[in-house]
Amino acid sequence: MGDGFFGGFFRHRFAFILFLILILLFFGDD
């Protein structure tokens, strides 16, 4: 679906979301 601006943007976005989910899971382990 894409090369260029959208490719880089979505990649960074996806990595960022995954990182947030990982943190949330870590903190929500109660």
Distance bins in CASP14 RR format, pairs under 12 A and 6 or more apart:
PFRMAT RR
TARGET T0000
AUTHOR 0000-0000-0000
RMODE 2
METHOD distances of the structure
MODEL  1
1 7 1 0 0 1 0 0 0 0 0 0 0
1 8 0 0 0 0 0 1 0 0 0 0 0
1 9 0 0 0 0 0 1 0 0 0 0 0
1 10 0 0 0 0 1 0 0 0 0 0 0
1 11 0 0 0 0 0 1 0 0 0 0 0
2 8 0 0 0 0 1 0 0 0 0 0 0
2 9 0 0 0 0 0 1 0 0 0 0 0
2 10 0 0 0 0 1 0 0 0 0 0 0
2 11 0 0 0 0 1 0 0 0 0 0 0
3 9 0 0 0 0 0 1 0 0 0 0 0
3 10 0 0 0 0 0 1 0 0 0 0 0
3 11 0 0 0 0 0 1 0 0 0 0 0
4 10 0 0 0 0 1 0 0 0 0 0 0
4 11 0 0 0 0 1 0 0 0 0 0 0
5 11 0 0 0 0 0 1 0 0 0 0 0
5 12 0 0 0 0 0 1 0 0 0 0 0
5 13 0 0 0 0 0 1 0 0 0 0 0
6 12 0 0 0 0 0 1 0 0 0 0 0
6 13 0 0 0 0 1 0 0 0 0 0 0
6 14 0 0 0 0 0 1 0 0 0 0 0
7 13 0 0 0 0 1 0 0 0 0 0 0
7 14 0 0 0 0 1 0 0 0 0 0 0
7 15 0 0 0 0 0 1 0 0 0 0 0
8 14 0 0 0 0 1 0 0 0 0 0 0
8 15 0 0 0 0 1 0 0 0 0 0 0
8 16 0 0 0 0 0 1 0 0 0 0 0
9 15 0 0 0 0 0 1 0 0 0 0 0
9 16 0 0 0 0 0 1 0 0 0 0 0
10 16 0 0 0 0 0 1 0 0 0 0 0
10 17 0 0 0 0 0 1 0 0 0 0 0
11 17 0 0 0 0 0 1 0 0 0 0 0
11 18 0 0 0 0 0 1 0 0 0 0 0
12 18 0 0 0 0 0 1 0 0 0 0 0
12 19 0 0 0 0 0 1 0 0 0 0 0
13 19 0 0 0 0 0 1 0 0 0 0 0
13 20 0 0 0 0 0 1 0 0 0 0 0
14 20 0 0 0 0 0 1 0 0 0 0 0
14 21 0 0 0 0 0 1 0 0 0 0 0
15 21 0 0 0 0 0 1 0 0 0 0 0
15 22 0 0 0 0 0 1 0 0 0 0 0
16 22 0 0 0 0 0 1 0 0 0 0 0
16 23 0 0 0 0 0 1 0 0 0 0 0
17 23 0 0 0 0 0 1 0 0 0 0 0
17 24 0 0 0 0 0 1 0 0 0 0 0
18 24 0 0 0 0 0 1 0 0 0 0 0
18 25 0 0 0 0 0 1 0 0 0 0 0
19 25 0 0 0 0 0 1 0 0 0 0 0
19 26 0 0 0 0 0 1 0 0 0 0 0
20 26 0 0 0 0 0 1 0 0 0 0 0
20 27 0 0 0 0 0 1 0 0 0 0 0
21 27 0 0 0 0 0 1 0 0 0 0 0
21 28 0 0 0 0 0 1 0 0 0 0 0
22 28 0 0 0 0 0 1 0 0 0 0 0
22 29 0 0 0 0 0 1 0 0 0 0 0
23 29 0 0 0 0 0 1 0 0 0 0 0
24 30 0 0 0 0 0 1 0 0 0 0 0
END
